[in-house]
Amino acid sequence: MSHNENLKLAQRGAYLSLIVYIILSIVKYVTGFVFNSAAVRADALNNMTDIIVSLAVIIGLKISIKPADRNHPYGHLKV
């Protein structure tokens, strides 16, 4: 597998984790609200911070997959 294929595979995994974290946090928040559980709602908020991290990973992968240009002759991989 080439570097570019690995980055695209990592990007797919990051999107999958983002979707799972969104679903998980919604389910946990609704469950915590229905059963009046502050602990479950707090865990849902913790999952929401994981969503922010997943977004940061996706942004980093999108930048690193860019091809080489005049300012970055070896590509953007180390960004």
Protein Blocks (a to p, Z undefined) as FASTA:
>chain_A
ZZklmmmmmmmmmmmmmmmmmmmmmmmmmmmmmnopaklmmmmmmmmmmmmmmmmmmmmm
mmmmpccdfklmnojklZZ
